[in-house]
Amino acid sequence: MQTKLNLKQLLLASIIVFIIASLLTVLFVKLTVTDPDAVGIDVTMMMRVWNYLGRFIYSITFVYIFTRFAGDRSSIRAGLHYGLSITLLIIVPRMFWYLVSTQFGVDYVLTMALLGVVETILCGIAVALVYKMRPTLPG
C-alpha cells in the first residue's frame, strides 16, 4: 500500500472529479428543471460560490479516500468498485432522505439518484485511471 501521498496526482484527480461533478450537475439541471418554482429550486443557486466550494471539498475528499481505499489496486475495476461503494454511502441514503423530507416527486428523486450513481461511478473510474498512470520511480 502507498504510504506517501502524491500531491500532484491528488490535485489532478480532484480537478477531474470536480469537472465531472460540475458538468453532470449542470446537465441534470438543464434536463430536469423546466420550471424551477415547481420543484422549489432556485436555479441561480447552482452558480453560487458555496456550491462550488462544497463540490471542491467533495472532490478532494473523494480522491483522498480512494487513495486509502484502493491502495495499489488502481484499475478501472477498483474505480468502479469504489464508485459503487460511495453510491451506497451517499446517494442511496440521500435518495430516501429526499423522499421523506422534501416535496420533490418520486420521479425527480429517482432521476437525481440515477445521476448520482453515474457521477460516482464515472468519478471513481476517472480517479483510478489517474492513479493507474502512476509514474515509476527510477532505481
C-alpha positions as CSV (number, residue, x, y, z in Angstrom):
1,M,0.0,0.0,0.0
2,Q,1.2,3.5,-0.8
3,T,2.5,5.3,2.3
4,K,3.3,8.7,0.8
5,L,0.6,10.7,-0.8
6,N,1.4,12.1,-4.2
7,L,0.1,15.6,-4.1
8,K,0.2,16.2,-7.8
9,Q,-1.9,13.1,-8.6
10,L,-4.3,14.1,-5.8
11,L,-4.8,17.5,-7.2
12,L,-5.1,16.3,-10.8
13,A,-7.6,13.7,-9.9
14,S,-9.5,16.2,-7.7
15,I,-9.8,18.6,-10.6
16,I,-11.1,15.9,-12.8
17,V,-13.7,14.8,-10.2
18,F,-14.7,18.5,-9.8
19,I,-15.2,18.9,-13.5
20,I,-17.2,15.7,-13.9
21,A,-19.4,16.6,-10.9
22,S,-19.9,20.2,-12.2
23,L,-20.8,19.1,-15.7
24,L,-23.2,16.5,-14.6
25,T,-24.9,18.9,-12.2
26,V,-25.4,21.5,-14.9
27,L,-26.6,18.7,-17.3
28,F,-29.0,17.5,-14.7
29,V,-30.4,21.0,-14.0
30,K,-30.8,21.6,-17.8
31,L,-32.6,18.3,-18.4
32,T,-34.9,18.2,-15.4
33,V,-35.7,21.6,-14.2
34,T,-38.2,23.1,-16.7
35,D,-40.0,25.1,-14.0
36,P,-37.7,25.9,-11.0
37,D,-40.7,27.0,-8.9
38,A,-42.4,23.7,-9.4
39,V,-39.6,21.8,-7.6
40,G,-38.6,24.6,-5.3
41,I,-35.1,25.1,-6.8
42,D,-33.5,28.5,-7.3
43,V,-31.5,27.7,-10.5
44,T,-29.2,30.6,-9.8
45,M,-28.2,28.9,-6.6
46,M,-26.3,26.4,-8.8
47,M,-23.9,29.1,-9.7
48,R,-23.1,30.3,-6.2
49,V,-19.7,30.1,-4.5
50,W,-20.9,27.8,-1.8
51,N,-22.0,25.2,-4.3
52,Y,-18.5,25.2,-5.9
53,L,-16.8,25.2,-2.6
54,G,-18.8,22.2,-1.5
55,R,-18.0,20.4,-4.7
56,F,-14.3,21.2,-4.4
57,I,-14.2,19.8,-0.8
58,Y,-16.2,16.7,-2.1
59,S,-13.6,16.2,-4.9
60,I,-10.6,16.3,-2.7
61,T,-12.2,14.0,-0.1
62,F,-13.4,11.6,-2.8
63,V,-9.9,11.3,-4.2
64,Y,-8.2,11.1,-0.8
65,I,-10.5,8.3,0.3
66,F,-9.8,6.5,-3.0
67,T,-6.0,6.6,-2.3
68,R,-6.7,4.9,1.0
69,F,-9.4,2.5,-0.4
70,A,-7.6,1.2,-3.5
71,G,-4.0,1.0,-2.3
72,D,-2.0,-0.5,-5.1
73,R,-5.1,-1.8,-7.0
74,S,-5.6,1.3,-9.1
75,S,-7.5,-0.2,-12.0
76,I,-10.8,0.5,-13.7
77,R,-12.3,-2.3,-11.7
78,A,-11.1,-0.7,-8.4
79,G,-12.6,2.6,-9.6
80,L,-15.9,1.0,-10.4
81,H,-16.0,-0.7,-7.0
82,Y,-15.1,2.5,-5.3
83,G,-17.8,4.4,-7.2
84,L,-20.4,1.9,-6.2
85,S,-19.3,2.0,-2.6
86,I,-19.6,5.8,-2.5
87,T,-23.0,5.4,-4.1
88,L,-24.2,3.2,-1.2
89,L,-22.6,5.6,1.3
90,I,-24.0,8.9,-0.1
91,I,-26.5,8.6,-3.0
92,V,-28.9,5.9,-1.7
93,P,-29.4,7.4,1.8
94,R,-29.8,10.8,0.2
95,M,-32.5,9.5,-2.1
96,F,-34.5,8.2,0.9
97,W,-33.9,11.4,2.8
98,Y,-35.2,13.5,-0.1
99,L,-38.3,11.2,-0.5
100,V,-39.4,11.8,3.1
101,S,-38.1,15.3,3.8
102,T,-38.8,17.3,0.7
103,Q,-41.6,17.9,-1.7
104,F,-39.7,16.6,-4.7
105,G,-41.7,14.0,-6.7
106,V,-40.5,10.4,-6.8
107,D,-39.6,10.7,-10.5
108,Y,-37.4,13.7,-9.7
109,V,-35.7,12.0,-6.8
110,L,-35.1,8.8,-8.7
111,T,-33.6,10.8,-11.6
112,M,-31.3,12.6,-9.1
113,A,-30.3,9.3,-7.6
114,L,-29.5,7.8,-11.1
115,L,-27.4,10.9,-11.9
116,G,-25.6,10.4,-8.6
117,V,-24.9,6.8,-9.4
118,V,-23.5,7.7,-12.8
119,E,-21.5,10.6,-11.3
120,T,-19.8,8.5,-8.5
121,I,-19.0,5.6,-10.9
122,L,-17.5,8.0,-13.5
123,C,-15.6,9.8,-10.9
124,G,-14.3,6.6,-9.4
125,I,-13.1,5.3,-12.8
126,A,-11.5,8.7,-13.6
127,V,-9.6,8.7,-10.3
128,A,-8.5,5.1,-10.9
129,L,-7.2,6.0,-14.3
130,V,-5.2,8.9,-12.9
131,Y,-3.7,6.7,-10.3
132,K,-3.0,4.0,-12.8
133,M,-0.8,6.4,-14.7
134,R,1.4,6.5,-11.6
135,P,5.0,7.4,-12.6
136,T,7.5,4.6,-11.9
137,L,10.4,5.5,-9.7
138,P,13.9,5.1,-11.1
139,G,16.1,2.5,-9.5
